[in-house]
Amino acid sequence: MTKSQKETILTMRRALCSYTQIAEMTGLSVGAIKSYCYRHGLNTESLKSSRGFCKNCGKPILNPSKTRPRKFCSDACKTAWWNFHRYDHKNSSSIKQFKCNVCGKEFADFSSTQRKYCSRTCYQKRGSQND
C-alpha cells in the first residue's frame, strides 16, 4: 500500500465513503481496506462517534456554534437510547435490588432512587391497600 493510497483511504473514510467505493478508487481489495481502517481507527463506529452523529439512530447532528457537542438528534432518541442502555453501567454496584411495597416483587434500579413500587400499576394500587 503506497502513501498516496493511504491518504486516499483517509480522506474517503472521513467523508464516510464505503469500503467498496474506496477499493474501486484505489485498486486495493476490500479486505485490505477494512483491515487498514480498523487498525487506524477509521471504522464506521469510531468515525460516527467522533463526528456529530446521533448515538441512537445514526443521523447527522448539526451542532450550533459555541455549545457543547450533542450526542442525540432529538429528545425521543435520547430517551430511547437511555431506556435501552439503562443498566449498561461499568459500576454494577450502583444497581441494587428493591422490593415492591404492593406486590412484593423484587426489581432492580439505581441505588440513589427512592422507588417503592415495581411499576405504575402497583403505584396506582397503593391507595386501595389501606382500605
HUSUL-V235867 format. One record per residue. N is the residue number from 0. RES is the residue in one small letter. SS is DSSP state (h for helix, s for strand, l for the rest). OMEGA is omega in radians with two decimals (999 if undefined). D_CENTER is the distance of its C-alpha to the mean C-alpha in Angstrom with 1 decimal. Layout:
BEGIN
N|RES|SS|OMEGA|D_CENTER ; N|RES|SS|OMEGA|D_CENTER
END
This chain:
BEGIN
0|m|l|-3.10|33.6 ; 1|t|l|-3.14|35.2 ; 2|k|h|3.14|34.0 ; 3|s|h|3.09|34.0 ; 4|q|h|3.10|31.8 ; 5|k|h|3.12|29.3 ; 6|e|h|3.10|29.3 ; 7|t|h|3.11|28.9 ; 8|i|h|-3.12|25.9 ; 9|l|h|-3.11|24.3 ; 10|t|h|-3.13|25.1 ; 11|m|h|3.11|24.1 ; 12|r|h|3.08|20.7 ; 13|r|h|3.06|20.0 ; 14|a|l|3.13|21.1 ; 15|l|l|3.02|18.6 ; 16|c|l|-3.12|21.6 ; 17|s|l|3.11|21.3 ; 18|y|h|-3.14|22.9 ; 19|t|h|3.11|25.8 ; 20|q|h|-3.14|26.6 ; 21|i|h|3.14|26.7 ; 22|a|h|3.11|28.9 ; 23|e|h|-3.10|31.3 ; 24|m|h|-3.05|31.6 ; 25|t|h|-3.10|32.2 ; 26|g|l|3.10|34.1 ; 27|l|l|3.11|32.0 ; 28|s|l|-3.14|30.5 ; 29|v|h|3.11|27.0 ; 30|g|h|3.12|26.6 ; 31|a|h|3.12|27.8 ; 32|i|h|-3.13|25.4 ; 33|k|h|-3.10|22.4 ; 34|s|h|3.09|23.6 ; 35|y|h|-3.11|24.4 ; 36|c|h|3.12|21.0 ; 37|y|h|3.13|19.2 ; 38|r|h|-3.06|21.8 ; 39|h|l|3.07|21.4 ; 40|g|l|-3.14|17.6 ; 41|l|l|3.10|17.9 ; 42|n|l|-3.01|15.6 ; 43|t|h|-3.10|13.4 ; 44|e|h|-3.12|10.0 ; 45|s|h|3.09|11.6 ; 46|l|h|-3.14|13.3 ; 47|k|h|3.14|10.5 ; 48|s|h|-3.13|8.8 ; 49|s|h|3.11|12.4 ; 50|r|l|-3.11|13.4 ; 51|g|l|3.12|12.7 ; 52|f|s|-3.14|10.1 ; 53|c|l|3.13|8.0 ; 54|k|l|-3.09|4.2 ; 55|n|l|-3.02|5.5 ; 56|c|l|3.10|8.7 ; 57|g|l|3.12|9.1 ; 58|k|l|3.10|12.2 ; 59|p|s|3.13|13.8 ; 60|i|l|3.06|14.1 ; 61|l|l|-3.14|17.6 ; 62|n|l|3.02|17.8 ; 63|p|l|-3.13|21.3 ; 64|s|l|3.11|23.2 ; 65|k|l|3.01|23.8 ; 66|t|l|3.13|20.6 ; 67|r|l|-3.10|17.6 ; 68|p|l|3.14|14.7 ; 69|r|l|-3.14|12.4 ; 70|k|l|-3.08|8.7 ; 71|f|l|-3.11|9.1 ; 72|c|l|-3.12|12.1 ; 73|s|l|3.08|13.5 ; 74|d|h|3.12|14.0 ; 75|a|h|3.10|13.6 ; 76|c|h|3.13|10.0 ; 77|k|h|3.14|9.3 ; 78|t|h|3.14|11.4 ; 79|a|h|-3.13|10.1 ; 80|w|h|-3.11|6.5 ; 81|w|h|3.09|8.5 ; 82|n|h|3.13|11.1 ; 83|f|h|-3.07|9.3 ; 84|h|l|-3.01|7.9 ; 85|r|l|-3.07|11.2 ; 86|y|l|3.14|12.9 ; 87|d|l|-3.12|10.5 ; 88|h|l|-3.13|12.4 ; 89|k|l|-3.09|14.4 ; 90|n|l|-3.09|17.5 ; 91|s|h|3.12|18.5 ; 92|s|h|3.11|21.6 ; 93|s|h|3.13|19.9 ; 94|i|s|-3.10|19.9 ; 95|k|s|3.12|23.4 ; 96|q|s|3.08|25.4 ; 97|f|s|3.11|27.3 ; 98|k|s|-3.12|30.1 ; 99|c|l|-3.14|30.5 ; 100|n|l|-3.10|33.8 ; 101|v|l|-3.03|34.7 ; 102|c|l|3.12|34.0 ; 103|g|l|-3.12|33.6 ; 104|k|l|3.09|30.4 ; 105|e|s|3.11|28.1 ; 106|f|s|-3.10|24.4 ; 107|a|s|3.07|21.7 ; 108|d|s|3.14|20.2 ; 109|f|s|-3.06|19.6 ; 110|s|l|-3.11|23.0 ; 111|s|l|-3.12|23.2 ; 112|t|l|3.12|23.5 ; 113|q|l|-3.10|26.9 ; 114|r|l|3.12|26.3 ; 115|k|l|-3.03|29.4 ; 116|y|l|-3.08|28.5 ; 117|c|l|-3.08|26.2 ; 118|s|l|3.09|25.8 ; 119|r|h|3.12|27.1 ; 120|t|h|3.11|30.0 ; 121|c|h|3.10|31.2 ; 122|y|h|-3.14|30.9 ; 123|q|h|3.13|33.1 ; 124|k|h|-2.99|35.5 ; 125|r|h|-3.11|36.1 ; 126|g|h|-3.10|39.1 ; 127|s|h|3.13|40.9 ; 128|q|h|-3.09|41.1 ; 129|n|l|-3.11|43.5 ; 130|d|l|999|46.0
END
